[in-house]
Amino acid sequence: MKVRKDDTVLVVRGKDRGKRGKVHRLLLKHERVLVEGVNITKRHVRPRPGVLQAGIVERETPLPLANVILICPKCDKPVRVGFKFLEDGKKVRVCRSCHETID
């Protein structure tokens, strides 16, 4: 995977274009990603005794994986991701801009 949990990503398409956020969760089956503070929607929630109070709740909804791009922690730019094998055979992600390992 090019994007993993706790990576910082930039939204490149949609109503929240230009926002940065941390990946909270990956939904691989649906090819979607949940980013903190991005794609907020309002939901009407029923009361549940001891758990939730009824009302309108704002929550984050998943974005398509193609709508986000990884931010390189070294050069702090949105970059494409490449892969490389280390001498011990481990596969790591590599920034295509500054050629530094991301993992």
PyMOL commands that set and color helices and strands:
alter all, ss='L'
color gray80, all
select helices_A, chain A and resi 65-67
alter helices_A, ss='H'
color red, helices_A
select strands_A, chain A and resi 8-11+20-27+32-35+40-45+55-60+63-64+68-70+81-85+91-95
alter strands_A, ss='S'
color yellow, strands_A
deselect
rebuild
show_as cartoon
